[in-house]
Amino acid sequence: MNLPRHLQERREYVRDLIRRDMERKEQQAFDRLKVELAHAFAAPESAYKPLTAADVIARNAASA
């Protein structure tokens, strides 16, 4: 695109801000996931109970 240089620079600056914001949000989501997984894997074996696929589907349908 043949935009004046000052507009090209502004456009790239805005794109960079958006890109950085997206990266920050993705990193925060990944960090939350790591914490949740660490918590889940730290639970004792006795905290787990066997579930069938039907159990999981029913549980998720009830919470929706």
NUDO-20711 format. One record per residue (C-alpha): residue number from 1; residue in one letter; x, y, z. Coordinates in steps of 0.1 Angstrom, whole numbers, always signed. Each point is the difference from the previous one (the first is absolute). Layout:
N
{n: NUM res: A east: X north: Y up: Z}
...
This chain:
64
{n: 1 res: M east: +0 north: +0 up: +0}
{n: 2 res: N east: +13 north: +35 up: -9}
{n: 3 res: L east: -6 north: +18 up: +33}
{n: 4 res: P east: +21 north: +30 up: +11}
{n: 5 res: R east: +29 north: -11 up: +22}
{n: 6 res: H east: -15 north: +15 up: +32}
{n: 7 res: L east: -32 north: -20 up: -4}
{n: 8 res: Q east: +19 north: -32 up: -8}
{n: 9 res: E east: +20 north: +4 up: +32}
{n: 10 res: R east: -32 north: +7 up: +20}
{n: 11 res: R east: -17 north: -30 up: -15}
{n: 12 res: E east: +30 north: -22 up: +8}
{n: 13 res: Y east: +1 north: +14 up: +35}
{n: 14 res: V east: -37 north: -8 up: +6}
{n: 15 res: R east: +5 north: -35 up: -15}
{n: 16 res: D east: +29 north: -6 up: +23}
{n: 17 res: L east: -20 north: +11 up: +30}
{n: 18 res: I east: -28 north: -24 up: -9}
{n: 19 res: R east: +25 north: -28 up: -6}
{n: 20 res: R east: +16 north: +6 up: +34}
{n: 21 res: D east: -34 north: +1 up: +17}
{n: 22 res: M east: -10 north: -33 up: -16}
{n: 23 res: E east: +33 north: -16 up: +10}
{n: 24 res: R east: -4 north: +13 up: +36}
{n: 25 res: K east: -35 north: -14 up: +2}
{n: 26 res: E east: +11 north: -34 up: -14}
{n: 27 res: Q east: +29 north: -1 up: +25}
{n: 28 res: Q east: -24 north: +8 up: +29}
{n: 29 res: A east: -24 north: -27 up: -11}
{n: 30 res: F east: +29 north: -25 up: -4}
{n: 31 res: D east: +12 north: +9 up: +35}
{n: 32 res: R east: -34 north: -6 up: +15}
{n: 33 res: L east: -2 north: -33 up: -18}
{n: 34 res: K east: +34 north: -10 up: +14}
{n: 35 res: V east: -12 north: +9 up: +36}
{n: 36 res: E east: -32 north: -20 up: -4}
{n: 37 res: L east: +19 north: -30 up: -14}
{n: 38 res: A east: +26 north: +1 up: +28}
{n: 39 res: H east: -28 north: +1 up: +25}
{n: 40 res: A east: -18 north: -29 up: -16}
{n: 41 res: F east: +32 north: -22 up: -3}
{n: 42 res: A east: +9 north: +9 up: +36}
{n: 43 res: A east: -33 north: -16 up: +13}
{n: 44 res: P east: +4 north: -34 up: +17}
{n: 45 res: E east: -11 north: -30 up: -19}
{n: 46 res: S east: -29 north: -4 up: +24}
{n: 47 res: A east: -15 north: +33 up: -12}
{n: 48 res: Y east: -7 north: -16 up: -34}
{n: 49 res: K east: -30 north: -21 up: -8}
{n: 50 res: P east: -7 north: -20 up: -32}
{n: 51 res: L east: -24 north: +16 up: -24}
{n: 52 res: T east: -15 north: -12 up: -32}
{n: 53 res: A east: -5 north: +21 up: -31}
{n: 54 res: A east: -37 north: +1 up: +9}
{n: 55 res: D east: +8 north: +13 up: +35}
{n: 56 res: V east: +21 north: +29 up: -14}
{n: 57 res: I east: -27 north: +9 up: -26}
{n: 58 res: A east: -27 north: +0 up: +27}
{n: 59 res: R east: +21 north: +21 up: +23}
{n: 60 res: N east: +8 north: +25 up: -27}
{n: 61 res: A east: -37 north: +2 up: -12}
{n: 62 res: A east: -11 north: +7 up: +36}
{n: 63 res: S east: +25 north: +29 up: +4}
{n: 64 res: A east: -9 north: +16 up: -33}
